[in-house]
Amino acid sequence: MSSIERCSVAIIGAGPSGAVAAANLARAGHEVVVLERETFPRFSIGESLLPQCMTFLEEAGLLDAVQQAGFQHKNGAAFERAGQHFAFDFEDKFSSGWGTTYQVQRARFDKILADGAEAAGANIRYRHEIKAVRPGEQGIELDYVAEGGERTRTLHARFCLDASGFGRVLPRLLELHRPSDFPVRRSLFTHVRDGITGPDFDRNKILITVHPVHRDVWFWLIPFADGTSSLGVVAEDKFLAAREGDEKEILQGLVADVENLSRVLAAAEYHMPVRSIGGYSAKVSTLHGKNFALLGNAGEFLDPVFSSGVTIALKSASLASGTLHRHLEGEAVDWQADFAAPLSRGVETFRHFVGTWYTGDLQDIIFSQAQIRNPRIQRMICAILAGYAWDEENPYVVQPARRLKALAELCRGLSA
């Protein structure tokens, strides 16, 4: 027989979206239980934050701890393709708000956020795995197994937020998955002792490098404050499958294809195993249902190219915790209008930017001198790359598809 305990809010996952939602709701006086499958700290990618993230960390009372952690300062993003180079300064952007942020080792960063949520009053339980869920009119039941335990226990909550990331617990158990619009891509990644010296490399920016032959293959290089960097490559599954060697040899071979990147990493030591993740782009049929909502990657993940994952996750946590607080206080809320629709507006903006990156349109915009000659447009593009994809005063948020297509055609025409 299973034992049943009760709480106001159950959160699946203690990553950034779960921690921010837990901190917000616990500070508002709600009884919050977070069930996390892993033990923190634990390795994760998604290490280059966007300035918009700072707003949500500040709102949750978690920013001070992050600022005191000594993470690598980040003030922009640099792009390189076959000798062409352009860097965005996030402080020179169209939208108001934070213009700097951090590049973080997620093991430390996530633990800091989870500890902050715990200090705010959330009950975080590590090594707890969800086995079944039963949404209903009066709440939701979660069956779970604790570490070392054989007996299934049941937690009854008035509402559940799924912040399980790529684990996508509720979409998997409730059959909410839908095919992604993007081709199946895979990433190979690791941390290296980068050995980067000299003044010509800016550690305050993520470096995005395009393969000189295959424009849909790109690399990230995210410097950290301790002299290491996160290094990864993204390509379609079939492209990587055709390469010879193990994952480390494939990654090193692709880096060797790129003159500037191989020069920057000439002294790099690959001191950690190369890991792989594929098929990460995902969609769901709904972001909410009977007494549950999906946060961050549990609901939808686009692509790592513009580091939008954590920003979308924190935005979803902010929207969901505010809506849920009102719901638990007895107010009538509309989860579609108050949570799903506003969240989706920014996600759709990022979706268009990701799509045009892979068609080449956005690459042509970024590397075009024509775009640089219009500072106002540059600041609009910069704002979205800084995470301000919900700012509807920005024309590239309101009409991203039409404006990006027109701008790309203009840039190519002027560069011809």
N, C-alpha and C positions, 0 to 999 in steps of 0.2 A: 504494500500500500504506500502510495506517495504522500509525503507531507506537503501541505500548502501554506505558504506565507503570503503576505499581502503588502503592497506598497502603492504609492501614487503613480510613479513613473518607473518603468523598466527601460534601460538603455542597453542595447546589444553592441558591445565594442567600446573600448576606452581610448581610441585614437583621437585625433584632433576634433572631429565633429562631435563625438560622444562626450569628450571632456568639456568642450565649450557648452554644449547643451546641458550637461550635468551641473556645471558650475552655475549657469544662469538659473536653472530651476531650483537647485538647492538653496541658493541665496534668496530666492523668492519664497522659501519656506516649504517646499514640497519634499516629500520623502522619495529619494531617488536611489535606485539600486542599479549598478552597472555590472553586467556580466561580460567578462572579457576572456576569450579562449586562451590567449597567450600570457606569458609573464613579462612584465616590463622591467628594464628596457629590452627592446628587441629591434632587430634591423628592419628598416623600411625605406623605400624610395619615395620621391616627392619632396626633395630636400631644398628646393629653391622657392621661397615664399614670394608672394606678391604684396606690394604695399597695402592693398585693400584689406589683407588679412589683419593688419594691425588694429583696424577699427573693431573687428569682432573680438580679438584678444583683449583689447581694452574694455570693451563692453562687458566681458565675462570676468573681469578682475584678474586676468592672467598675464597681462602685458609686463608688469614690473618684473616678474620672475624670469620671463624670457629675456628682457633687456639686461638683466644682471648675469646672464649665463655665459656671456663672452662669445656668442656666436659671431660668425663672419658678417660684417656689414654688407648690405647689398643696395646699390643705388641705380641699377639699370640692367639692361640686357644688350649683349654684343652679338652681332651676326657676321658670319664670314662665309664666302662662297667664291672659290677659285680666284683668290686674290682681292676680291671685293670685300669691303669691311664697312659696317655701319653699327653705331652704338646708340641706344636710346637712354637718355637721362630721365629717370622716372620723376624727378622733381620738376622737369619741364614738360608738364602734361596739361591737357585740357580740363580735366576734372579736379575739383578741390579734394583735399584729404592727404593722407600720408604719402610721402614720396620716396621713402626708404624703408627697408625691411631687413631680413636676415637670410643667410644661407645656412641651413641647420643639418646636423646629423640627427636624423629622425629618432634614433634610439633615445638620445638625451632629450630632445624637444618634446616628444610624446610623453615621456615620463614626467617632465616638468608640468605639462598641462594636466596630466592625470593626477599628479600630487596636488596641484592647485584645486582641482575639482573636489578631491577628497577633503582638503582643508576647508572648502566651502560647505561641506556637510554631506556630500555624496558618498554612498557606500559602494566602493569599488571592490569587486571580487575577481581575482585573477584565476586562471586555469578552470574556468567554468564554460562548458560547451553546451550550446542549445541543441536539443534533439527534436523538439516538436513545438509548434505554436498553435493556439486555438483562439482566433479573434472572435469576439462576440459583442452583443449589445451592451453588456454590463462591464466590459473590460476585455482583457486578453490574458490567456494563460500561456506560460512558457515552461516547458519541461527541459531540465538541464541536468548534467552530471558534473559534479565537482571533481577536482583532481584527486586521484587515488580512491574515488568512491565508485561503487557499483550501483548504488541505488539511485534511481531517477527521482529528482525533487521537482516540485512545481512552484512557480512564482506567479501569483495573480496580481496584475497591475491594472490600474484604470486606463493606462495608455502606454504604448511601447514605441520607442524611437529606435530604428535599426541604423546603427552607425558602424556596421561590421566591415565596411570597406569592400575589398575584393572578395571577402568571404560571402557577401551578399546573402545573409542568412534568410531573411524573410522572402526575398524574390525566389530563392531556391525552394524553400519549404512551402510557399504558397503559389508556386508556379507563375510568377509575375514576369519572367524573363521574356524579352523580345529581341529579335536580331538587330544588331547595330547597323547604322548606315555606312560605316567605314569598312574598308577591307581588313582582313585579319593581319595584324602587324605583331611583331615580336621585338622585344628589347633585350639586349645583352648589356649587363652593367656590373660595375664593381666600384670599390674605393681604391685609390692608388696614393702612394707617397709621391706627390707630383714633381718634386724637385725643380719647380719653376722659379727661375731667378731673373733679375733684370727688370727695368722699369716699363718695358713695352707691353707687359701683360697686366690687366686690371683685375685684381682679385675681388673687387667690389661688384663685379658683374658676372652673371652666367654667360658662358660662351656657347652659342648655337652655331654649329658648323655643318654646311651642306656638302655631301659627297660631290667631288668634281665631275663625276660622270652620271651618277644616278641622283636626280634632284629630289626624289622622294625618300632618299636615305639621308639621315642626319644624325649628328652627335651632340650630346650635351657634355659640358665640362663645368662643374660647380665647385669652385674652390671653397675650402673651409679654413677656419682660423688657425688650425694646428698644422698646416703644411700638407694636408691631404686634400684630395678632390674626389668628388663623385664623377665617374666617367661612364657614359652609356651610348649605345647606338640603337636606332630604331629603323626597322625596315619591314617590308612585307615578309611573311613567313617563308614564302617560296624563294625569295632572294637569299635569305640566310641559310635555308636548307641546301642550296646549291653550293655553298662555300665549303671548302675542305678544312678539316681539323676539328678540335674540340672548341668549346665556347670561348675559352681564353685565346686560342690561336685565331679564331675568327675575328674577335674584337680587335686584337693587336694587328691583324692583317688589314682590317678596314681602316684603322687609324693610320697605318703606314701608307695608305692610298692618298692621304690628305696632307699636302705639303706643310701648311701652317700648323695644323694640329699635331702632326708628328714632330715638328720642330719644337713646339711648346712643351710636349711631353717626352722630349729626348732622354731625360734623366729619370723618368717615372719608374717606380717600383710597384709591380702588381703583387701586393702583399696579402690580398684577400681573394677568395675564390670569385670567379665570374659567375654571376647568376643570370637567370633568364625568366622572363614572364611574357606570355603571349595571349592573344585573344582577350585583351583587357577592356577593349571598347564594349560598352554594354548599354542597353536601354531596358526599360520596364513598361508594363502596360499602365501602371498607375503609381504615383508617388505617395499615395495615402489610401487607407481603407478603414474598416471598422476598428477604431481605436488603435491605429498604428500609422506611422509615417516613416518614409525612408530618407536618410540623410546621406549626402556626399556620394561616394563611390558605390554605396549599396543601392542607390537609385540609378545613377548614370555616371559613366566615365567616358570622356571623349578621347583624349590623347595627351601624352606628356609634353608636347612640343612647347606650349606656352605656360607651363607650370600652373595651369588653372585648377588642378585637382583639389589642393588644400583650400584655395579660395572659395571654390564652389561648396566644398564641405563645410567651411565655417559660415558661409552665407546661409546655407540650409539649416545649420544648427541655430543661428540667430533667429531666422524666420520661424522655425518650428518651435523653439522654446518660448518665444513671445506668444505665438498662437496657442500653444498648449497651456501656458500659464492662464491665459484668459478663459480657456475651456474649463480648466480645473477650478477656476474661481466662479464658474456658473454662467459665464457669458456665452451667448450664441456665437459660434465661429463657423466660418466656411473654409474648410481646409483647401479647397481648390482655389478660391479667390484670395485667401490670406497667406497661403503657403506655396502651393504648386505653381500657380500662374506667375507670381512675381519671381520665384526662383527660376522658372523656365525662361523668362525673358533674358536674363544674363547668360544662361547656358546656351541659348540659341545664338547669342552674339559670339560667344566663344566657338560654337560649332561652325559658324561661317568662317571665322578666322582660321580654324584648323583645316577646314575643307579647302580654302583658297591657298593655304600653305602647300598642300600636297598637289593641287593643280598647277602650282607655280605662280599664280597671280600675286599672292602676297609676297612671295620672294622677289618678284619683279618690282613690286612697290618698294620694299625695304631697300633693295640694292640700286634703285633708280635715283639718279641725281635730280630728276624732275620732281620727285616727291620731296626731296630735301629742300628744294627751292620754295616750298610752301610751308612755312613754319606752323601755320594754324592746323593744316591737315596732319602734319607730323605730330603735333601735340594731341590731336584726336586719336590717332593710331596708338601713340604712346600711352594714353590713358587706359585704353583697353588692355594693352600688354601689361600695364601695372595693376590690372584686376578690376578696373572700374567699368565693368561690363553691364552694370545696371543703371548707369547715369544716362537718363533719357534726354538730357540736354545735348548729348553728343550725337550728331547725325549718323555716325558709324555704329551706334547702338540701335538707333531707331530703324535704320534701313541698311544693315550691314551688307546684304547680298548685292543690292543694286549699286551701292556706293563703291564697294571693293572692286566689282567688275569694271565699273566706269573708270575708276582711278588706275587700275592695272592697264587698261587699254590706253589711257592717256600717257602713262609712264612709258609704255612700250613705244608709242608713237613718237614721243619726244626724244627717246633714246635712240631711235632708228637712224 
